[in-house]
């Protein structure tokens, strides 16, 4: 099963919408220092 998630960055005042089979791990991945994707700019 896949889940749709929405992340909000107060820093950028933007939303990011994605999907994953494991949304808890995906949020951890987005917030990780190892994240090299464009979502890194919006990390807390």
C-alpha positions as CSV (number, residue, x, y, z in Angstrom):
1,X,0.0,0.0,0.0
2,X,1.2,3.5,-0.8
3,X,0.6,6.7,1.3
4,X,0.4,10.2,0.1
5,X,2.1,12.8,2.4
6,X,2.4,16.5,2.5
7,X,5.4,18.2,4.1
8,X,5.3,21.9,4.9
9,X,8.4,24.1,5.2
10,X,7.9,27.2,7.3
11,X,11.4,28.2,6.3
12,X,10.4,28.3,2.6
13,X,6.6,28.7,3.1
14,X,6.1,25.9,0.7
15,X,4.4,22.4,0.6
16,X,6.0,19.3,-0.8
17,X,3.7,16.4,-1.8
18,X,5.0,12.9,-2.2
19,X,4.1,9.2,-1.8
20,X,5.8,6.3,-0.2
21,X,5.1,2.8,1.1
22,X,6.7,3.9,4.4
23,X,5.9,7.6,5.1
24,X,7.6,7.6,8.5
25,X,11.0,6.7,6.9
26,X,10.4,9.1,4.1
27,X,10.0,12.0,6.4
28,X,13.2,11.0,8.2
29,X,15.0,10.8,4.8
30,X,13.8,14.3,3.8
31,X,15.1,15.7,7.1
32,X,18.4,13.8,7.0
33,X,21.7,15.6,6.6
34,X,22.4,13.1,3.8
35,X,19.5,14.4,1.8
36,X,21.0,15.9,-1.4
37,X,17.6,16.5,-3.2
38,X,15.9,19.9,-3.6
39,X,13.8,19.2,-0.5
40,X,16.9,19.7,1.6
41,X,16.4,23.5,1.3
42,X,13.2,23.2,3.3
43,X,14.5,21.2,6.2
44,X,13.7,22.3,9.7
